[in-house]
Amino acid sequence: MKTKITVSLPTRNRYYSTLSMSLTSILNQTLLPYEIILVDDNEKKEFFNIEIYKNLISFMKLKGVKFSYYEGQSKGQVWAQQIALEKCSSDFLLKIDDDNILESNVLEVLYNTIIKDENTIAVSGLIFCC
């Protein structure tokens, strides 16, 4: 199942460490996002030249997850998040860091928690259900 959730993922200097694992964890969710927005704040923009990312983009297409890529200007996390917020076309936005590896049900739990109560406007951290 896929819903209107966008995952925002700014990155800087993580091409060869945790970024691929973070993207993979997003694609292994029990509830897939509508889109992934990657804001690349690296000084050298090599994302599309690295084989693992070519494969992950193909996997996104296969799963029907929209992928949007924006080049950052080395202005930092806040600026990168502002870009993602401006470009987001979903009902909900989840911001994660490029070293976050998500449990497989994170999107599903967050989504179910936020839609359970129409007064909920944000969910973060640990969620304890009755």
FIBA-560109 format. One record per residue (C-alpha): z, x, y negated. Coordinates in steps of 0.2 Angstrom, whole numbers, plus 5000, padded with zeros to 4 digits. Layout:
<nodes>
<node <Z,X,Y>>,
...
</nodes>
This chain:
<nodes>
<node <5000,5000,5000>>,
<node <4996,5006,4983>>,
<node <5003,5000,4966>>,
<node <5001,5003,4948>>,
<node <5012,5018,4947>>,
<node <5006,5034,4938>>,
<node <5014,5051,4943>>,
<node <5014,5063,4929>>,
<node <5015,5081,4934>>,
<node <5014,5095,4921>>,
<node <5012,5112,4927>>,
<node <5014,5130,4921>>,
<node <5013,5146,4932>>,
<node <5015,5137,4949>>,
<node <4997,5137,4956>>,
<node <5003,5149,4970>>,
<node <5020,5143,4973>>,
<node <5026,5125,4973>>,
<node <5012,5115,4964>>,
<node <5003,5112,4980>>,
<node <5018,5106,4989>>,
<node <5023,5094,4975>>,
<node <5005,5086,4975>>,
<node <5006,5085,4994>>,
<node <5023,5076,4993>>,
<node <5015,5063,4981>>,
<node <5001,5060,4993>>,
<node <5013,5058,5008>>,
<node <5022,5043,5000>>,
<node <5025,5027,5009>>,
<node <5019,5018,4993>>,
<node <5005,5028,4985>>,
<node <5003,5030,4967>>,
<node <4988,5022,4957>>,
<node <4985,5039,4949>>,
<node <4991,5057,4947>>,
<node <4990,5065,4930>>,
<node <4991,5084,4930>>,
<node <4993,5092,4913>>,
<node <4989,5111,4916>>,
<node <4999,5121,4903>>,
<node <4994,5138,4911>>,
<node <4986,5151,4900>>,
<node <4972,5154,4913>>,
<node <4965,5138,4919>>,
<node <4961,5141,4938>>,
<node <4966,5125,4946>>,
<node <4948,5120,4951>>,
<node <4944,5137,4958>>,
<node <4958,5137,4971>>,
<node <4954,5131,4988>>,
<node <4970,5121,4992>>,
<node <4968,5111,4976>>,
<node <4949,5107,4980>>,
<node <4956,5100,4997>>,
<node <4970,5090,4989>>,
<node <4958,5082,4977>>,
<node <4947,5077,4991>>,
<node <4962,5070,5000>>,
<node <4966,5060,4984>>,
<node <4949,5053,4984>>,
<node <4950,5048,5003>>,
<node <4967,5039,5000>>,
<node <4960,5031,4984>>,
<node <4972,5039,4972>>,
<node <4965,5042,4955>>,
<node <4966,5060,4948>>,
<node <4966,5064,4930>>,
<node <4967,5082,4924>>,
<node <4971,5088,4906>>,
<node <4971,5105,4900>>,
<node <4987,5109,4890>>,
<node <4988,5121,4876>>,
<node <5004,5131,4881>>,
<node <5014,5119,4870>>,
<node <5027,5116,4884>>,
<node <5034,5101,4894>>,
<node <5037,5089,4880>>,
<node <5019,5090,4874>>,
<node <5012,5089,4892>>,
<node <5023,5073,4895>>,
<node <5016,5065,4879>>,
<node <4998,5068,4885>>,
<node <5002,5060,4901>>,
<node <5011,5045,4893>>,
<node <4996,5043,4881>>,
<node <4983,5043,4896>>,
<node <4994,5033,4908>>,
<node <4985,5017,4913>>,
<node <4998,5010,4925>>,
<node <5013,4998,4924>>,
<node <5025,5012,4928>>,
<node <5026,5031,4925>>,
<node <5036,5043,4936>>,
<node <5038,5060,4928>>,
<node <5041,5075,4941>>,
<node <5041,5093,4939>>,
<node <5029,5105,4947>>,
<node <5043,5111,4959>>,
<node <5049,5094,4964>>,
<node <5045,5090,4983>>,
<node <5048,5071,4985>>,
<node <5055,5063,5000>>,
<node <5042,5052,5008>>,
<node <5049,5035,5001>>,
<node <5054,5040,4983>>,
<node <5040,5029,4975>>,
<node <5044,5014,4986>>,
<node <5063,5015,4983>>,
<node <5060,5017,4964>>,
<node <5047,5003,4963>>,
<node <5057,4991,4974>>,
<node <5073,4994,4963>>,
<node <5064,4992,4947>>,
<node <5055,4975,4952>>,
<node <5071,4968,4959>>,
<node <5078,4964,4942>>,
<node <5067,4960,4928>>,
<node <5080,4967,4916>>,
<node <5078,4984,4923>>,
<node <5068,4996,4912>>,
<node <5071,5013,4920>>,
<node <5077,5020,4936>>,
<node <5082,5038,4939>>,
<node <5093,5049,4950>>,
<node <5102,5042,4965>>,
<node <5100,5024,4969>>,
<node <5114,5015,4979>>,
<node <5109,4998,4986>>,
<node <5121,4985,4993>>,
</nodes>
